[in-house]
Structures are given as structure tokens and as C-alpha cells.
Amino acid sequence: MSLKRAGELELIRRIRAATVVGAGGAGVRTGIGDDTAVLQFTPGAAVLATTDLLLERVHFRRPQASARDIGWKAAAVNLSDIAAMGGVPRFALVALALPPSTELDDVEAFYAGMQEVARPHGVAIVGGDSSSSPYGWMVNVTVLGEHTGTPRLRSDARPGDLVAVTGSLGASAAGLAVLAAGRDDARAAGLGPRSETEVLRAHHRPIPRVAEGRWLGAAEGVHAMIDCSDGIATDLAHVCRESGVAARVELARLPVPAAAEEVARVLGADARRWGAAGGEDYELLITCEPGAAEALAQGLAAATGTALTVIGRIERGAGVAFLDAAGEPVSVGTGWEHFVG
């Protein structure tokens, strides 16, 4: 049944049933169904608040991304912001504008995707808003979290720090490249099914590094932290600008997965540039004391199973320089920027 036939009240009823938060969920005194949610935070904790807007034909394309994929990603990108502060995500509000022709099944699948990524972190969807849209899907998610210590900020990098990143870089950009080239054409060019599945999952369903953010946020020797949403080239530049420092990154050190390397070979692209500027990896980038890097990598792997790779160094000055294997500066392009191009 379409939204045009069902109406807004039925939509709200379905959303309320899909999120199952009425008066449940840790800290939820009143959930969906009243003028506002009534929430309880941990006494003495700082409240963290973040919001992200996702638009059809800007952040995703239908039907390349399923409704469940869109819900997953809409939640994940916000959870990643809380992770980058070393915080604990608690509650989510969802504003959703949809064409009247949208099927109710797709709305339920959207919320199922959100729940799939949010529930393991104890995040409750406690309200939001809905509207019709003549321009495609528009999704705005706000996540509220908390922090009982000192959040890790972009402005805390220091000259002499090492730059390190969790997980791997470039798989999401590789997935986008496969979609842009056409999946059938990429397969015909030699792309294997395992690599195709891996990069498309990375693009549609990024993993927010919540446990990693909490661990790194509490670890000795970590100074600045940011999530890699727009690409290292852009996000590390944010850290440098806010901290008043410069950075040098060795391209050869970027942890680019084999699946992204395979996509690059098939499509005639450069996987290292995807790792540097592709964006939407949602890994965590940190700066840390040089003497702490090895212990941090070992500790993070033991605590979460996630790798931490040193990719560069913070220096005095301004800007971010990428170096090739010979130590010469190279251009990798810029990460994602709205209103440019």
C-alpha cells in the first residue's frame, strides 16, 4: 500500500510499531506518541548532539540502494559522529520526507535497517517527523549521546603526533565506482563476486566504530579524533585547521583492502586515491603521542578486533601533504565537499 492511500496516521502507526519504543528502552520515559520524547541521561554526563541530512540523488540513488540500506546508512553516519567524540549514543530522532507513491513496506524496511545498526548499541528511536516530498527521499537523523569524561576534539592535535586510522579506507568509494560503472559491466571486466559484495556493503552499510571510539577516547596518548566521512584529505584538513598544525601522510601506508584494489584494477582507477579522498569510510582518524602508537594498536585490536594503522605525522605549519613512495608530494584530489563542482 502506498503512502498516498494509507495516509499519515497509518504511517505513524507503522513507524511506532517498527521502532517499538513507546515507553521502553533504557532512559526512555516517554517515547513516540506525545509532543516530545521524555528522556533520562546519566547524571553528570555531557550530552552529545549530532545530525545528518541524506538526500536522494546526492547521498544515495534509488533503486541502487534499498530502503533498508538507506535506513542503515542514515543511522550509521550519526552513530559514527558520536563515536568520533568517544561517546555513547543513546537516542535518535528521524525526520523523513517521502514521495506519496512510496510503499509502506519500504518505510518499514527503512526503519528495520536503522534498527539493525542502532540496536546493538542500545540506541532507541524516540520520535521525529514525516512529510510528503515531491523531490525524492529526504532523511534527517539526529542522535543524542553522552560522555562522562573528556570528549576527543578535532582541535587537540599537536606537532610530533602520529596520525593513525582504524580499519581500512577506500572500499566505499570502490563500491560507488562499481555502481557508477554498472555492476554488469564491472563483472564483465573481471570483477569477482566476493570483492563486489564487499565494496557494495561498505558503501551501503558502513560500520560505525562506536566501541572503537569509546576505547580510543579513554586511552592514554590519544589527542585528536574525527570520523572519516568526507575522505582523509578533507577530514585530516579539518583537524589541522582546528588545531593550527600541518600533516604529512604516506600514501603507501593507507590501509586499502584487497577488494578495493581489485575494483581499481578492473576499472582502471587508483585505489590509493580512493583511500585518501574517496570518503564515506566512517573509520576513525586519531592523532597520538609517538610512544603510544604501538600500545594503542595492540590494545584496540585486543579490545575490539579492529586494526589501527599509522599513516603519517603532525607537524608545525598548515595544510595536509600526501607523499608517494619516494617521499615526493602528490595530489590526491579533495574529499567530498557540498556546493563545489
C-alpha positions as CSV (number, residue, x, y, z in Angstrom):
1,M,0.0,0.0,0.0
2,S,1.3,3.5,-0.9
3,L,1.6,6.4,1.5
4,K,-1.0,8.2,-0.7
5,R,-3.6,5.5,0.1
6,A,-2.5,4.8,3.7
7,G,-2.3,8.4,5.0
8,E,-0.1,9.9,7.7
9,L,-1.8,8.3,10.7
10,E,-1.2,4.9,9.3
11,L,2.4,5.8,8.6
12,I,2.9,7.0,12.2
13,R,1.3,3.8,13.5
14,R,3.7,1.7,11.4
15,I,6.7,3.7,12.5
16,R,5.7,3.4,16.1
17,A,5.3,-0.4,15.7
18,A,8.5,-0.7,13.9
19,T,10.6,1.1,16.5
20,V,8.9,-0.5,19.5
21,V,10.0,2.2,21.9
22,G,6.7,3.5,23.4
23,A,7.9,3.7,27.0
24,G,10.7,1.1,26.6
25,G,14.4,1.4,26.1
26,A,17.0,2.5,28.6
27,G,16.4,6.1,29.6
28,V,13.1,6.5,27.6
29,R,10.4,7.7,30.0
30,T,8.0,8.7,27.1
31,G,8.7,7.7,23.5
32,I,6.8,8.1,20.3
33,G,3.2,9.2,20.7
34,D,3.4,12.5,22.6
35,D,4.5,16.1,21.7
36,T,8.1,15.3,22.7
37,A,10.0,12.3,24.0
38,V,11.0,12.4,27.7
39,L,14.5,11.1,28.1
40,Q,16.8,10.4,31.0
41,F,20.6,10.8,30.7
42,T,23.2,9.6,33.0
43,P,23.7,12.1,35.9
44,G,26.8,14.1,35.4
45,A,27.3,13.2,31.7
46,A,27.8,15.7,29.0
47,V,25.1,15.5,26.2
48,L,26.4,15.0,22.7
49,A,24.2,16.0,19.8
50,T,24.7,15.4,16.1
51,T,22.5,15.5,12.9
52,D,23.0,14.5,9.3
53,L,20.8,15.1,6.2
54,L,20.7,12.5,3.4
55,L,19.1,13.3,0.1
56,E,18.2,11.1,-2.8
57,R,20.4,11.7,-5.8
58,V,23.0,13.3,-3.5
59,H,23.8,10.7,-0.9
60,F,22.1,7.7,-2.5
61,R,20.2,6.6,-5.6
62,R,17.1,4.5,-5.8
63,P,16.9,1.7,-6.6
64,Q,20.7,1.1,-6.3
65,A,20.2,1.5,-2.6
66,S,17.4,-0.4,-0.9
67,A,15.1,1.2,1.7
68,R,16.8,-1.0,4.3
69,D,20.3,0.2,3.1
70,I,19.2,3.8,3.4
71,G,17.9,3.3,6.9
72,W,21.2,1.6,7.9
73,K,23.3,4.3,6.5
74,A,21.2,7.2,7.9
75,A,21.7,5.8,11.4
76,A,25.3,4.7,10.9
77,V,26.6,8.1,9.9
78,N,25.2,9.7,13.0
79,L,26.5,6.9,15.3
80,S,29.9,7.5,13.7
81,D,29.9,11.1,14.8
82,I,29.2,10.1,18.4
83,A,32.0,7.5,18.2
84,A,34.4,10.2,17.0
85,M,33.9,12.0,20.3
86,G,34.5,8.9,22.3
87,G,30.9,9.0,23.4
88,V,27.9,6.6,23.9
89,P,24.9,7.0,21.5
90,R,21.6,6.9,23.3
91,F,18.6,8.3,21.4
92,A,17.6,9.0,17.8
93,L,15.1,11.3,16.1
94,V,14.1,10.7,12.5
95,A,12.6,13.3,10.1
96,L,11.5,11.6,6.9
97,A,10.1,13.2,3.7
98,L,8.9,10.7,1.1
99,P,7.0,10.8,-2.3
100,P,3.3,9.9,-1.8
101,S,3.9,6.9,-4.1
102,T,6.3,5.3,-1.6
103,E,5.1,1.9,-0.4
104,L,4.6,1.4,3.3
105,D,6.7,-1.8,3.0
106,D,9.7,0.4,2.1
107,V,9.1,2.6,5.1
108,E,9.1,-0.4,7.4
109,A,12.3,-1.7,5.7
110,F,13.9,1.7,6.2
111,Y,13.3,1.5,10.0
112,A,14.3,-2.1,10.0
113,G,17.7,-1.0,8.6
114,M,18.0,1.7,11.2
115,Q,17.2,-0.7,14.0
116,E,19.6,-3.3,12.7
117,V,22.6,-0.9,13.1
118,A,21.3,1.0,16.1
119,R,20.0,-1.8,18.4
120,P,23.4,-3.4,19.1
121,H,24.5,0.0,20.6
122,G,21.4,0.4,22.7
123,V,20.1,3.3,20.7
124,A,16.3,4.0,20.9
125,I,14.4,5.8,18.1
126,V,12.2,8.1,20.2
127,G,10.4,10.3,17.6
128,G,10.8,12.6,14.6
129,D,8.5,13.9,11.9
130,S,7.2,12.9,8.5
131,S,6.2,14.9,5.4
132,S,5.5,14.4,1.7
133,S,8.2,15.2,-0.8
134,P,7.9,16.0,-4.5
135,Y,11.7,15.6,-4.9
136,G,12.5,12.1,-3.7
137,W,13.6,10.8,-0.3
138,M,14.9,13.2,2.3
139,V,16.1,11.8,5.6
140,N,17.3,13.8,8.6
141,V,18.5,11.9,11.6
142,T,19.5,13.4,15.0
143,V,21.3,11.3,17.5
144,L,21.8,12.3,21.2
145,G,24.6,10.7,23.1
146,E,26.5,11.2,26.3
147,H,30.1,11.3,27.6
148,T,31.1,11.1,31.2
149,G,34.8,12.0,30.6
150,T,36.5,14.4,28.2
151,P,35.4,14.2,24.6
152,R,38.2,13.9,21.9
153,L,38.1,17.1,19.8
154,R,39.5,18.0,16.3
155,S,41.4,20.8,17.9
156,D,43.7,18.7,20.1
157,A,46.4,17.6,17.6
158,R,50.0,18.5,18.5
159,P,53.2,18.8,16.5
160,G,55.0,15.5,16.7
161,D,51.8,13.4,17.0
162,L,51.4,10.4,14.7
163,V,48.3,10.1,12.6
164,A,46.5,6.7,12.6
165,V,43.3,5.3,11.3
166,T,41.1,2.4,12.2
167,G,40.1,-0.4,9.8
168,S,40.5,0.2,6.1
169,L,40.0,3.0,3.6
170,G,38.7,3.2,0.0
171,A,36.1,0.4,0.0
172,S,33.1,2.7,0.0
173,A,34.5,4.7,-2.9
174,A,35.2,1.5,-4.8
175,G,31.6,0.4,-4.2
176,L,30.4,3.8,-5.6
177,A,32.7,3.3,-8.6
178,V,31.1,-0.1,-9.3
179,L,27.6,1.4,-9.2
180,A,28.7,4.2,-11.5
181,A,30.3,1.8,-14.0
182,G,27.4,-0.6,-13.8
183,R,27.6,-3.9,-12.0
184,D,27.2,-6.0,-15.1
185,D,30.0,-4.1,-16.9
186,A,32.3,-4.4,-13.9
187,R,31.7,-8.2,-13.8
188,A,32.3,-8.4,-17.5
189,A,35.6,-6.6,-17.0
190,G,36.6,-9.3,-14.5
191,L,35.4,-8.1,-11.0
192,G,34.9,-11.1,-8.8
193,P,31.7,-11.6,-6.7
194,R,33.4,-11.6,-3.4
195,S,35.1,-8.2,-4.0
196,E,31.8,-6.8,-5.5
197,T,29.9,-7.8,-2.4
198,E,32.5,-6.4,0.0
199,V,32.7,-2.9,-1.6
200,L,29.0,-2.6,-2.1
201,R,28.3,-3.5,1.5
202,A,31.0,-1.0,2.6
203,H,29.2,1.7,0.5
204,H,25.6,0.9,1.5
205,R,26.2,-0.3,5.1
206,P,29.2,1.3,6.8
207,I,30.1,0.1,10.3
208,P,30.1,2.9,12.9
209,R,33.2,2.4,15.1
210,V,31.3,3.0,18.4
211,A,33.2,0.5,20.6
212,E,36.5,1.7,19.0
213,G,35.6,5.3,19.7
214,R,34.9,4.6,23.3
215,W,38.1,2.7,23.7
216,L,40.3,5.2,22.0
217,G,38.5,8.1,23.7
218,A,39.5,6.6,27.1
219,A,43.1,5.6,26.1
220,E,46.2,7.4,27.2
221,G,48.1,9.1,24.5
222,V,45.2,9.9,22.1
223,H,44.8,13.6,21.4
224,A,42.5,14.5,18.5
225,M,39.9,12.3,16.9
226,I,37.5,12.6,13.9
227,D,35.5,10.2,11.7
228,C,36.4,9.8,8.1
229,S,33.1,10.8,6.4
230,D,34.5,13.0,3.6
231,G,37.9,11.4,3.0
232,I,41.2,11.7,4.7
233,A,42.2,14.6,2.5
234,T,39.2,16.6,3.8
235,D,38.8,15.3,7.4
236,L,42.5,15.5,8.3
237,A,42.5,19.0,6.9
238,H,39.7,19.8,9.4
239,V,41.9,18.5,12.2
240,C,44.9,20.6,11.0
241,R,42.8,23.7,10.6
242,E,41.2,23.4,14.1
243,S,44.5,22.5,15.8
244,G,46.7,25.0,13.9
245,V,49.1,22.4,12.6
246,A,50.1,20.6,9.4
247,A,50.1,16.9,8.5
248,R,52.1,14.6,6.2
249,V,50.6,11.3,5.0
250,E,52.4,8.5,3.3
251,L,50.1,7.1,0.6
252,A,51.8,3.7,0.8
253,R,50.7,3.3,4.4
254,L,47.0,3.8,3.7
255,P,45.2,0.5,4.7
256,V,43.4,-0.1,1.4
257,P,41.6,-3.5,1.3
258,A,42.3,-6.1,-1.4
259,A,38.7,-5.8,-2.7
260,A,39.1,-2.1,-3.4
261,E,42.5,-2.8,-5.1
262,E,40.7,-5.4,-7.3
263,V,38.0,-2.9,-8.3
264,A,40.6,-0.3,-9.1
265,R,42.5,-2.8,-11.4
266,V,39.3,-3.7,-13.2
267,L,38.1,-0.2,-13.7
268,G,41.5,1.4,-14.3
269,A,41.4,3.6,-11.2
270,D,43.8,4.3,-8.3
271,A,42.7,2.6,-5.1
272,R,45.2,4.8,-3.0
273,R,43.4,7.9,-4.2
274,W,40.1,6.4,-3.1
275,G,41.7,5.7,0.3
276,A,42.9,9.3,0.5
277,A,39.9,11.2,-0.8
278,G,37.1,8.8,-1.6
279,G,35.1,9.4,1.6
280,E,32.3,7.6,3.4
281,D,34.5,5.0,5.1
282,Y,33.4,6.1,8.6
283,E,36.6,4.9,10.1
284,L,38.1,6.9,13.0
285,L,41.2,9.0,12.5
286,I,43.3,9.9,15.5
287,T,46.5,11.8,16.4
288,C,48.5,10.3,19.2
289,E,51.8,10.5,21.1
290,P,54.5,8.7,19.1
291,G,55.4,6.5,22.0
292,A,51.8,5.4,22.5
293,A,51.0,4.2,18.9
294,E,52.1,0.6,19.3
295,A,50.3,0.0,22.6
296,L,47.2,1.7,21.1
297,A,47.2,-0.6,18.1
298,Q,47.7,-3.7,20.3
299,G,45.1,-2.6,22.8
300,L,42.4,-1.7,20.2
301,A,42.9,-5.0,18.4
302,A,42.6,-6.9,21.6
303,A,39.5,-5.0,22.8
304,T,37.6,-4.7,19.5
305,G,39.3,-6.8,16.9
306,T,39.9,-3.6,14.8
307,A,43.3,-2.7,13.4
308,L,44.9,0.7,13.9
309,T,47.4,1.8,11.2
310,V,49.8,4.7,11.4
311,I,49.7,6.7,8.2
312,G,51.5,9.9,8.9
313,R,52.7,12.6,11.3
314,I,51.6,16.0,12.6
315,E,54.0,18.9,12.1
316,R,54.2,22.7,12.6
317,G,52.6,24.7,9.8
318,A,49.4,24.4,7.9
319,G,47.7,22.0,5.4
320,V,47.9,18.3,4.5
321,A,50.6,16.9,2.2
322,F,50.4,13.4,0.7
323,L,53.7,11.7,-0.2
324,D,54.5,9.0,-2.7
325,A,56.9,6.1,-2.1
326,A,59.8,8.3,-2.9
327,G,58.7,10.9,-0.3
328,E,57.6,13.4,-3.0
329,P,54.3,15.4,-2.6
330,V,51.5,14.2,-4.9
331,S,48.0,15.4,-5.5
332,V,45.2,13.1,-4.5
333,G,42.3,15.5,-5.1
334,T,39.9,16.6,-2.4
335,G,37.4,14.7,-0.4
336,W,33.7,15.3,-0.6
337,E,32.5,19.0,-0.3
338,H,28.9,20.2,-0.8
339,F,28.3,23.2,-3.0
340,V,31.5,22.6,-5.0
341,G,31.5,21.4,-8.6
